[in-house]
Structures are given as C-alpha cells and as structure tokens.
C-alpha cells in the first residue's frame, strides 16, 4: 500500500488529479476493499497529495490562486451534496459512473487542440498581467494570469460544482474534471491548470471526507500506509513537474484514464 501510494502520489501531483484516480482502482481491484472504503481512503490521500504539492506550485507562482479559490467555493458546496448521497447508491452504480466519467475525460483530453476565434467572453491581458487601457476591470480579468486569458467563468462555476459532487461519490478529488475544465473550457494552460487543481483538491476532498468520517466509511488501517506513500510520491512529483514535456503529460493522462475506465467497467458488470 505504501508503494502504491508513492506511485499514485507522483502521478497525481504531475497531472493535478490527487492520485485518487489510481488509488480507488488499486484498493478495490488489487487489495479487495469495498468501493466506499476505497473512496474514503482515497479522499484522505487526496488531501495529502494537495498538501504536499500545492505549496511547491504556489512558491513557484505556477498556480492561479485567485481562480482556484473562486472555483473552489462552488466545488466544496458540490462535495457536501455528493457526500450526502454517496451512501444511497449501489456499489456497481458508482463503479459504472467511475468508468463512464474516466472515458469521457480521456476523450476530451485526446481531441486535437484547435485555436478558437476571439469572442466577447475572452479578455486580453498584457504580459504584465494588467488589464488593457480603456476597459473596465471585470471578474474574468482579475482572475487571469500572465500570458493567458481566463474565459467562460460561468462554465467554470457549473463544472466546479459538478466536480465536487463527483469527488465525494468517487473519491477522486475532482481533478480529472477540474484540469480539462480549466484547460479546455477556460483557456488556462495545462501546467497552470494542473498546479491550480493540486491547490484546490485538498479542500474538496476535506469537505467530502467529513461526510465519510461521520458515516464510518474510512478504514484507518488502509488509509495510514496509503496516505504516507501518497505524501512521499506527491512531494517528489511536484518537484519533477516542470521537467516533464506537456505532450507526454497529456497522453500519459489519456492512457491511464482509458485503462482505468475499462477495469472499472468490467467490475461494474461483474
């Protein structure tokens, strides 16, 4: 479990996923844990991943803290809602949802990138991060970072709320939704989206974990060694992130998502 946690922590910190995308399948398929127990352990591990990685990304000024905290308000609310209904669904339903979600996100991230025309929802920021002259500073401008533009804030709020619900149901921290949401839907560079997601997922997982602790859904004997491994792996991964090619990062993301989706779908079908 410690070794598995290290691997999941490295992967999770590199892609902003929190490691839950690997921890849940590892614990259910490899160690025979009940899915809800695996989700509870995963949430604890996601908190560890975020704690280890977020500080490094913030210190290097990669994460967009203002954007992250804006979206996290809605993600945390979604996590509380998701945690409230997680114990009402059958286990095979949760496994099926896990598989479908992973497949969809893999497809989204694998699509060829195309340049979109500038529209009224996209706001230009100059290289110094200042709003262009003669324009009223809007919410989107304040959330934008150096060298890129944040767009579609409304889509971000809806997607962040959904990410919180999914986080509580599946123990994934919401990173598999937040990263493509910010990257594809809001125009945030992948490396910044990954760093911002790492900063957010700990808060999301903590909101979800409160529900699981209250329901007795966390196995401490599995959580302890897994969380230790995740913390060590995330600490190492966050320091390697700037050396990894973005194309390799994206396709690694896609391959693991597809493999995990197939395994979880087979389990859901018995």
Sine and cosine of phi, psi and omega as CSV:
sin_phi,cos_phi,sin_psi,cos_psi,sin_omega,cos_omega
0.00,0.00,-0.61,0.79,0.05,-1.00
-0.89,0.46,-0.73,0.69,0.00,-1.00
-0.89,0.46,-0.67,0.75,0.04,-1.00
-0.89,0.45,-0.63,0.77,0.04,-1.00
-0.90,0.45,-0.64,0.77,0.03,-1.00
-0.88,0.48,-0.74,0.68,0.01,-1.00
-0.88,0.48,-0.70,0.71,0.01,-1.00
-0.91,0.40,-0.59,0.81,0.01,-1.00
-0.92,0.40,-0.69,0.73,0.04,-1.00
-0.87,0.49,-0.76,0.65,-0.02,-1.00
-0.89,0.45,-0.71,0.71,-0.05,-1.00
-0.90,0.44,-0.64,0.77,-0.01,-1.00
-0.95,0.30,-0.52,0.85,0.03,-1.00
-0.93,0.36,-0.59,0.80,-0.09,-1.00
-0.95,-0.31,0.01,1.00,0.03,-1.00
0.96,0.29,0.42,0.91,-0.08,-1.00
-0.99,-0.14,-0.24,0.97,-0.02,-1.00
0.99,0.16,-0.04,1.00,0.03,-1.00
0.99,0.13,-0.23,0.97,-0.05,-1.00
-0.89,0.46,-0.47,0.88,0.01,-1.00
-0.89,0.45,-0.43,0.90,0.07,-1.00
-0.99,-0.17,-0.57,0.82,-0.09,-1.00
-0.90,0.44,-0.71,0.71,-0.02,-1.00
-0.87,0.49,-0.78,0.63,0.06,-1.00
-0.89,0.46,-0.62,0.79,0.01,-1.00
-0.88,0.48,-0.72,0.69,-0.06,-1.00
-0.95,0.31,-0.58,0.81,-0.01,-1.00
-0.99,0.15,-0.73,0.68,-0.06,-1.00
-0.99,0.14,-0.57,0.82,-0.08,-1.00
-1.00,-0.09,-0.55,0.83,-0.07,-1.00
-0.91,-0.41,-0.04,1.00,0.11,-0.99
0.97,0.26,0.33,0.94,0.03,-1.00
-0.97,0.26,0.47,-0.88,0.16,-0.99
-0.88,0.47,0.55,-0.83,-0.09,-1.00
-0.85,0.53,-0.67,0.74,-0.03,-1.00
-0.92,0.38,-0.59,0.81,0.09,-1.00
-0.90,0.43,-0.64,0.76,0.03,-1.00
-0.90,0.44,-0.63,0.78,0.03,-1.00
-0.89,0.45,-0.69,0.73,0.02,-1.00
-0.88,0.47,-0.70,0.72,0.05,-1.00
-0.89,0.45,-0.65,0.76,-0.01,-1.00
-0.88,0.47,-0.65,0.76,0.01,-1.00
-0.88,0.47,-0.66,0.75,0.06,-1.00
-0.89,0.46,-0.66,0.75,-0.01,-1.00
-0.92,0.38,-0.59,0.81,0.04,-1.00
-0.89,0.46,-0.64,0.77,0.05,-1.00
-0.87,0.49,-0.67,0.75,0.02,-1.00
-0.90,0.43,-0.67,0.74,0.01,-1.00
-0.87,0.50,-0.75,0.67,-0.02,-1.00
-0.89,0.45,-0.66,0.75,-0.01,-1.00
-0.89,0.46,-0.63,0.78,-0.04,-1.00
-0.97,0.24,-0.61,0.79,-0.14,-0.99
-1.00,-0.04,-0.57,0.82,-0.14,-0.99
-0.87,0.49,-0.66,0.75,-0.01,-1.00
-0.87,0.49,-0.64,0.77,0.00,-1.00
-0.91,0.41,-0.71,0.70,-0.03,-1.00
-0.92,0.40,-0.62,0.79,0.02,-1.00
-0.93,0.37,-0.63,0.77,0.02,-1.00
-0.88,0.47,-0.57,0.82,0.00,-1.00
-1.00,0.02,0.05,1.00,0.05,-1.00
0.86,0.51,0.61,0.79,0.04,-1.00
-1.00,-0.04,-0.66,0.75,-0.03,-1.00
-0.96,0.28,0.59,-0.81,0.09,-1.00
-1.00,-0.06,1.00,-0.07,-0.15,-0.99
-0.92,0.39,-0.63,0.78,-0.02,-1.00
-0.91,0.42,-0.68,0.73,0.05,-1.00
-0.91,0.42,-0.70,0.71,-0.02,-1.00
-0.86,0.50,-0.71,0.70,-0.02,-1.00
-0.94,0.34,-0.53,0.85,0.07,-1.00
-0.90,0.43,-0.74,0.67,-0.01,-1.00
-0.94,0.33,-0.55,0.84,-0.08,-1.00
-0.92,0.40,-0.47,0.88,0.07,-1.00
-0.83,0.56,-0.70,0.72,-0.02,-1.00
-0.98,0.19,-0.53,0.85,0.04,-1.00
-0.91,0.41,-0.66,0.75,0.01,-1.00
-0.90,0.44,-0.63,0.78,0.06,-1.00
-0.90,0.44,-0.67,0.74,0.05,-1.00
-0.89,0.45,-0.59,0.81,0.00,-1.00
-0.90,0.43,-0.63,0.78,0.03,-1.00
-0.92,0.40,-0.62,0.78,0.04,-1.00
-0.92,0.40,-0.73,0.69,-0.01,-1.00
-0.89,0.47,-0.64,0.77,0.03,-1.00
-0.90,0.44,-0.49,0.87,-0.02,-1.00
-0.95,0.30,-0.45,0.89,-0.04,-1.00
-0.97,-0.26,-0.12,0.99,-0.09,-1.00
-0.87,0.50,-0.58,0.82,-0.07,-1.00
-1.00,0.09,0.04,1.00,0.00,-1.00
-0.99,-0.14,-0.23,0.97,-0.07,-1.00
-0.99,-0.14,0.55,-0.84,0.05,-1.00
-0.93,0.38,0.46,-0.89,-0.08,-1.00
-0.90,0.44,-0.65,0.76,-0.02,-1.00
-0.93,0.37,-0.45,0.90,0.09,-1.00
-0.92,0.40,-0.69,0.72,0.03,-1.00
-0.89,0.45,-0.65,0.76,0.02,-1.00
-0.90,0.43,-0.65,0.76,0.05,-1.00
-0.90,0.44,-0.67,0.74,0.05,-1.00
-0.88,0.47,-0.65,0.76,0.03,-1.00
-0.85,0.53,-0.74,0.67,-0.05,-1.00
-0.91,0.42,-0.70,0.71,-0.02,-1.00
-0.89,0.45,-0.69,0.72,-0.01,-1.00
-0.89,0.46,-0.70,0.71,0.00,-1.00
-0.89,0.45,-0.65,0.76,0.02,-1.00
-0.89,0.45,-0.66,0.75,0.00,-1.00
-0.91,0.41,-0.70,0.71,-0.02,-1.00
-0.91,0.41,-0.62,0.79,0.04,-1.00
-0.88,0.48,-0.67,0.74,0.03,-1.00
-0.89,0.45,-0.68,0.74,-0.01,-1.00
-0.88,0.47,-0.70,0.71,-0.04,-1.00
-0.96,0.27,-0.40,0.92,-0.04,-1.00
-1.00,0.10,-0.27,0.96,-0.02,-1.00
-0.89,0.45,0.62,-0.79,0.04,-1.00
-0.86,0.50,0.64,-0.77,0.02,-1.00
-0.98,0.20,0.74,-0.67,0.06,-1.00
-0.81,-0.59,0.57,-0.82,0.02,-1.00
-0.97,0.23,0.74,-0.68,0.02,-1.00
-0.98,-0.21,0.50,-0.87,-0.01,-1.00
-0.93,0.38,0.50,-0.87,0.02,-1.00
-0.93,0.37,0.75,-0.66,0.03,-1.00
-0.79,-0.61,-0.03,-1.00,-0.10,-1.00
-0.95,0.31,-0.26,0.96,0.01,-1.00
-1.00,0.07,-0.11,0.99,-0.02,-1.00
-0.97,-0.23,0.77,-0.63,-0.07,-1.00
-0.90,-0.43,0.75,-0.66,-0.05,-1.00
-0.99,0.16,0.64,-0.77,0.08,-1.00
-0.82,-0.57,0.73,-0.69,0.00,-1.00
-0.98,0.21,0.17,-0.99,-0.11,-0.99
-0.84,0.54,-0.39,0.92,0.00,-1.00
-1.00,0.01,0.05,1.00,0.02,-1.00
0.99,0.15,0.18,0.98,-0.02,-1.00
-1.00,-0.05,0.52,-0.86,0.06,-1.00
-0.93,0.37,0.53,-0.85,0.02,-1.00
-0.89,0.46,0.52,-0.86,0.01,-1.00
-0.87,0.48,0.42,-0.91,0.08,-1.00
0.91,0.41,0.30,0.95,0.06,-1.00
-0.85,-0.52,0.65,-0.76,0.06,-1.00
-0.95,0.30,0.72,-0.69,-0.03,-1.00
-0.96,0.30,0.87,-0.50,-0.05,-1.00
-0.97,-0.26,0.05,-1.00,0.02,-1.00
-0.87,0.50,-0.68,0.73,-0.02,-1.00
-0.90,0.44,-0.62,0.79,0.02,-1.00
-0.90,0.43,-0.65,0.76,-0.01,-1.00
-0.92,0.39,-0.45,0.89,-0.02,-1.00
-1.00,0.04,-0.19,0.98,-0.05,-1.00
-0.97,0.24,0.42,-0.91,-0.01,-1.00
-0.90,-0.43,-0.04,-1.00,-0.05,-1.00
-0.95,0.32,0.81,-0.59,0.09,-1.00
1.00,0.10,0.07,1.00,0.05,-1.00
-0.47,-0.89,0.22,-0.98,-0.04,-1.00
-0.85,-0.53,0.72,-0.70,0.10,-0.99
-1.00,0.01,0.75,-0.66,0.02,-1.00
-0.74,-0.67,0.16,-0.99,0.09,-1.00
0.81,0.59,0.81,0.58,-0.01,-1.00
-0.89,0.45,-0.59,0.80,0.03,-1.00
-0.87,0.50,-0.70,0.72,0.07,-1.00
-0.88,0.48,-0.62,0.78,0.02,-1.00
-0.89,0.46,-0.65,0.76,0.00,-1.00
-0.91,0.41,-0.71,0.71,0.02,-1.00
-0.90,0.44,-0.72,0.70,-0.01,-1.00
-0.90,0.43,-0.61,0.79,0.01,-1.00
-0.92,0.40,-0.62,0.79,0.05,-1.00
-0.90,0.44,-0.68,0.73,0.04,-1.00
-0.90,0.44,-0.62,0.78,0.03,-1.00
-0.87,0.49,-0.61,0.79,0.04,-1.00
-0.91,0.42,-0.65,0.76,0.03,-1.00
-0.90,0.44,-0.73,0.69,-0.01,-1.00
-0.90,0.44,-0.61,0.79,0.02,-1.00
-0.85,0.53,-0.73,0.68,-0.03,-1.00
-0.93,0.36,-0.56,0.83,-0.02,-1.00
-0.96,0.27,-0.62,0.78,-0.18,-0.98
-0.89,-0.46,-0.06,1.00,0.07,-1.00
0.93,0.37,0.54,0.84,-0.09,-1.00
-0.95,-0.32,0.07,1.00,0.04,-1.00
0.97,0.26,-0.17,0.99,0.01,-1.00
0.99,0.15,0.02,1.00,-0.06,-1.00
-0.90,0.44,-0.55,0.84,-0.02,-1.00
-0.94,0.35,-0.28,0.96,0.10,-0.99
-0.99,-0.12,-0.66,0.75,-0.09,-1.00
-0.92,0.40,-0.65,0.76,-0.04,-1.00
-0.89,0.45,-0.82,0.57,0.04,-1.00
-0.92,0.40,-0.49,0.87,0.04,-1.00
-0.87,0.49,-0.76,0.65,-0.01,-1.00
-0.95,0.30,-0.62,0.79,-0.06,-1.00
-0.96,0.27,-0.79,0.61,-0.08,-1.00
-1.00,0.07,-0.68,0.74,-0.12,-0.99
-1.00,0.05,-0.43,0.90,-0.11,-0.99
-0.87,-0.50,0.03,1.00,0.09,-1.00
0.97,0.25,0.35,0.94,0.01,-1.00
-1.00,0.00,0.73,-0.68,0.02,-1.00
-0.82,0.58,0.53,-0.85,-0.10,-1.00
-0.85,0.53,-0.67,0.75,-0.03,-1.00
-0.91,0.42,-0.63,0.78,0.04,-1.00
-0.94,0.34,-0.65,0.76,0.02,-1.00
-0.88,0.47,-0.65,0.76,0.03,-1.00
-0.90,0.44,-0.72,0.69,-0.01,-1.00
-0.91,0.42,-0.67,0.74,0.00,-1.00
-0.91,0.41,-0.63,0.78,0.05,-1.00
-0.89,0.46,-0.68,0.74,0.03,-1.00
-0.86,0.52,-0.60,0.80,0.02,-1.00
-0.93,0.37,-0.57,0.82,-0.11,-0.99
-0.99,0.13,-0.60,0.80,-0.23,-0.97
-0.90,0.43,-0.47,0.88,0.02,-1.00
-0.90,0.44,-0.65,0.76,0.03,-1.00
-0.92,0.39,-0.68,0.74,0.03,-1.00
-0.86,0.50,-0.75,0.66,-0.03,-1.00
-0.90,0.43,-0.60,0.80,0.01,-1.00
-0.90,0.44,-0.66,0.76,0.04,-1.00
-0.89,0.46,-0.65,0.76,0.02,-1.00
-0.95,0.33,-0.66,0.75,-0.07,-1.00
-0.89,0.46,-0.50,0.87,0.04,-1.00
-0.83,0.56,-0.68,0.73,0.00,-1.00
-0.91,0.41,-0.69,0.72,-0.04,-1.00
-0.92,0.39,-0.62,0.79,0.05,-1.00
-0.90,0.44,-0.68,0.74,0.00,-1.00
-0.90,0.43,-0.53,0.85,0.00,-1.00
-1.00,-0.01,0.03,1.00,-0.03,-1.00
0.93,0.37,0.54,0.84,-0.09,-1.00
-0.99,-0.14,0.25,0.97,-0.01,-1.00
-0.87,-0.49,0.85,-0.53,0.03,-1.00
-1.00,0.04,0.96,-0.27,-0.10,-0.99
-0.92,0.40,-0.48,0.88,-0.03,-1.00
-0.94,0.33,-0.45,0.90,0.10,-0.99
-1.00,0.00,-0.56,0.83,-0.07,-1.00
-0.92,0.39,-0.64,0.77,-0.11,-0.99
-0.88,0.47,-0.85,0.53,-0.03,-1.00
-0.91,0.41,-0.58,0.81,0.00,-1.00
-0.91,0.42,-0.70,0.71,-0.02,-1.00
-0.91,0.42,-0.61,0.79,0.05,-1.00
-0.88,0.48,-0.72,0.69,0.02,-1.00
-0.88,0.47,-0.67,0.74,0.00,-1.00
-0.89,0.46,-0.67,0.74,0.00,-1.00
-0.88,0.48,-0.70,0.71,0.01,-1.00
-0.90,0.43,-0.70,0.72,-0.01,-1.00
-0.91,0.41,-0.66,0.75,-0.01,-1.00
-0.92,0.39,-0.60,0.80,0.03,-1.00
-0.88,0.47,-0.65,0.76,0.02,-1.00
-0.96,0.29,-0.68,0.73,-0.05,-1.00
-0.89,0.45,-0.63,0.78,-0.03,-1.00
-0.91,0.41,-0.42,0.91,0.02,-1.00
-1.00,0.04,-0.21,0.98,0.04,-1.00
-0.99,-0.15,-0.19,0.98,-0.17,-0.99
-0.85,0.52,-0.64,0.77,-0.08,-1.00
-0.95,0.32,-0.18,0.98,0.00,-1.00
-0.99,-0.13,-0.08,1.00,-0.08,-1.00
-1.00,-0.08,0.74,-0.67,0.03,-1.00
-0.91,0.41,0.70,-0.72,-0.06,-1.00
-0.90,0.44,-0.57,0.83,0.02,-1.00
-0.92,0.40,-0.66,0.75,0.06,-1.00
-0.90,0.44,-0.66,0.75,0.01,-1.00
-0.86,0.51,-0.72,0.69,-0.04,-1.00
-0.90,0.43,-0.72,0.69,-0.05,-1.00
-0.96,0.29,-0.51,0.86,0.13,-0.99
-0.88,0.48,-0.69,0.73,0.08,-1.00
-0.81,0.59,-0.79,0.61,-0.08,-1.00
-0.89,0.45,-0.72,0.69,-0.05,-1.00
-0.87,0.49,-0.73,0.68,-0.02,-1.00
-0.91,0.41,-0.61,0.79,0.04,-1.00
-0.88,0.47,-0.71,0.71,-0.02,-1.00
-0.90,0.44,-0.72,0.69,0.00,-1.00
-0.87,0.49,-0.71,0.70,0.00,-1.00
-0.90,0.43,-0.63,0.78,0.01,-1.00
-0.88,0.48,-0.67,0.74,0.00,-1.00
-0.90,0.44,-0.70,0.71,-0.02,-1.00
-0.89,0.45,-0.68,0.73,-0.01,-1.00
-0.94,0.34,-0.56,0.83,0.05,-1.00
-0.91,0.41,-0.66,0.75,0.05,-1.00
-0.88,0.48,-0.64,0.77,0.02,-1.00
-0.92,0.39,-0.64,0.77,0.01,-1.00
-0.90,0.44,-0.54,0.84,0.00,-1.00
-1.00,0.08,-0.02,1.00,0.04,-1.00
0.99,0.16,0.00,0.00,0.00,0.00
